[in-house]
Amino acid sequence: MRQQNTTERLLTAREVADRLSVSVETVLRWARDGRLPSVQLSNRAVRFHRDDLDAWLAERATAGRA
C-alpha cells in the first residue's frame, strides 16, 4: 500500500497529458478505465502521483522491449 505523503504535489490531468503528449481527455479516460493510476479527490477532481506515473511509464517501456 502506498504510504501517504501529504506534502507531495499531485499532478493535474493537463500536466500528465503534456508529459505523455496526449490529450487531457485521453488521460481522464485512461484514469476512469483504471489503466492509469489516479487519485479521486472529494470535489471529483482527478490527480496523479508523480511516482505512480513514473512507474507506469517504466512498466510500459520495459514491456515494449520484451
N, C-alpha and C positions, 0 to 999 in steps of 0.2 A: 504494500500500500504506500502511496506517495506521502511523504512527510510534508506537512503544510508549512510553507514559508510565507508568512503574512506580509513580508516586505518585498517579495518578488513582484515585479511589474508584469502584468499579464498583457499579451499581445491582442490587438484587435483583429477582426477578420480582414480589414483593409491592409494591416501590416503583414499578415500572413499571405494574403493574395499577392502583394507586391513582392514578397520574398520568393514565392513559388511561381511568379509570372502567370498567374491565372486570375480569373475574375473573383470578386467578392462573393458572388452568387455560387460559384463552384466551391469555394471554401465552406460556405454555410451549408451547402448540400452535403458535402463530404462529412461535415461535423454532425449534421442531422441524421445521416445514414450510419453513423458510427465508424466511418472509415478514417476519420481524423480525430485524434483525442482533443477534447474540448472541455470547458467548464461552463455550465449554465448558471448565470447569476440570477439573483432574485428578481431583477427587473426584466428578465427574459433575454438579456444581452448574452452573447456568446463570446468567451475569451479563451485564450490559448496560452499554456505554459511554454516558455521558450525551450526548456529541456525536453518536454514531450515532443515538440515539433522537431527538434534536432534528432531525437531518437527515431521518430517516424521517418524522417528523411534518410537517415543512415540505414535503416532497415530496408528501405526500397532501393537504395544504392547497391547494397550487397546482394539483394535478391536478383538484381539485374545482371550481376556478374556470375551467378551460379549456372 
